[in-house]
Amino acid sequence: MPSLTIRIDDELDETLTRLARAQHRSKSELVRDMLRRQTTLDLFRQARQAVRPGAEKAGYLTDEDVFRDIS
């Protein structure tokens, strides 16, 4: 498994340590999960931006417009 080294400030380290302890996980596991979630969210936002012009042309201006037609 590849590794990544980052520098964080003391406050963030303390926060991560507290969260990891509370969840009975390692900081590495916690940060990997956070990165996965953020990466997935960013990819979703990019995809949404890519299809937005076509969706708006087709009359899909809100999430409700989409839900109305697929429900």
TORKOL-4160 file (C-alpha; in steps of 0.2 Angstrom, whole numbers, padded with zeros to 4 digits, m for minus):
71
<pt num="1" X="0000" Y="0000" Z="0000"/>
<pt num="2" X="0007" Y="0017" Z="m0005"/>
<pt num="3" X="0010" Y="0030" Z="0009"/>
<pt num="4" X="0008" Y="0049" Z="0010"/>
<pt num="5" X="0016" Y="0060" Z="0022"/>
<pt num="6" X="0008" Y="0076" Z="0027"/>
<pt num="7" X="0011" Y="0090" Z="0040"/>
<pt num="8" X="m0003" Y="0095" Z="0051"/>
<pt num="9" X="m0003" Y="0107" Z="0065"/>
<pt num="10" X="m0005" Y="0102" Z="0083"/>
<pt num="11" X="m0023" Y="0107" Z="0084"/>
<pt num="12" X="m0028" Y="0096" Z="0070"/>
<pt num="13" X="m0017" Y="0082" Z="0077"/>
<pt num="14" X="m0026" Y="0083" Z="0094"/>
<pt num="15" X="m0043" Y="0083" Z="0085"/>
<pt num="16" X="m0039" Y="0068" Z="0075"/>
<pt num="17" X="m0032" Y="0059" Z="0090"/>
<pt num="18" X="m0048" Y="0062" Z="0100"/>
<pt num="19" X="m0059" Y="0056" Z="0085"/>
<pt num="20" X="m0049" Y="0041" Z="0082"/>
<pt num="21" X="m0050" Y="0036" Z="0101"/>
<pt num="22" X="m0068" Y="0039" Z="0101"/>
<pt num="23" X="m0071" Y="0028" Z="0086"/>
<pt num="24" X="m0058" Y="0015" Z="0092"/>
<pt num="25" X="m0049" Y="0017" Z="0075"/>
<pt num="26" X="m0031" Y="0022" Z="0071"/>
<pt num="27" X="m0028" Y="0040" Z="0065"/>
<pt num="28" X="m0022" Y="0033" Z="0048"/>
<pt num="29" X="m0039" Y="0023" Z="0046"/>
<pt num="30" X="m0049" Y="0039" Z="0051"/>
<pt num="31" X="m0039" Y="0050" Z="0039"/>
<pt num="32" X="m0041" Y="0037" Z="0024"/>
<pt num="33" X="m0059" Y="0036" Z="0027"/>
<pt num="34" X="m0060" Y="0055" Z="0027"/>
<pt num="35" X="m0050" Y="0057" Z="0011"/>
<pt num="36" X="m0061" Y="0043" Z="0003"/>
<pt num="37" X="m0077" Y="0053" Z="0007"/>
<pt num="38" X="m0070" Y="0070" Z="0001"/>
<pt num="39" X="m0063" Y="0062" Z="m0015"/>
<pt num="40" X="m0080" Y="0054" Z="m0019"/>
<pt num="41" X="m0089" Y="0071" Z="m0015"/>
<pt num="42" X="m0077" Y="0080" Z="m0026"/>
<pt num="43" X="m0079" Y="0068" Z="m0040"/>
<pt num="44" X="m0098" Y="0069" Z="m0039"/>
<pt num="45" X="m0097" Y="0088" Z="m0039"/>
<pt num="46" X="m0086" Y="0087" Z="m0055"/>
<pt num="47" X="m0099" Y="0075" Z="m0063"/>
<pt num="48" X="m0113" Y="0086" Z="m0059"/>
<pt num="49" X="m0105" Y="0101" Z="m0066"/>
<pt num="50" X="m0101" Y="0092" Z="m0082"/>
<pt num="51" X="m0119" Y="0087" Z="m0085"/>
<pt num="52" X="m0127" Y="0103" Z="m0079"/>
<pt num="53" X="m0128" Y="0112" Z="m0096"/>
<pt num="54" X="m0137" Y="0097" Z="m0104"/>
<pt num="55" X="m0148" Y="0094" Z="m0089"/>
<pt num="56" X="m0154" Y="0113" Z="m0088"/>
<pt num="57" X="m0157" Y="0112" Z="m0107"/>
<pt num="58" X="m0169" Y="0097" Z="m0104"/>
<pt num="59" X="m0178" Y="0107" Z="m0090"/>
<pt num="60" X="m0169" Y="0099" Z="m0075"/>
<pt num="61" X="m0165" Y="0114" Z="m0064"/>
<pt num="62" X="m0167" Y="0107" Z="m0047"/>
<pt num="63" X="m0165" Y="0090" Z="m0038"/>
<pt num="64" X="m0184" Y="0090" Z="m0036"/>
<pt num="65" X="m0185" Y="0090" Z="m0055"/>
<pt num="66" X="m0174" Y="0075" Z="m0057"/>
<pt num="67" X="m0183" Y="0065" Z="m0042"/>
<pt num="68" X="m0200" Y="0069" Z="m0050"/>
<pt num="69" X="m0196" Y="0061" Z="m0066"/>
<pt num="70" X="m0186" Y="0046" Z="m0059"/>
<pt num="71" X="m0198" Y="0042" Z="m0045"/>
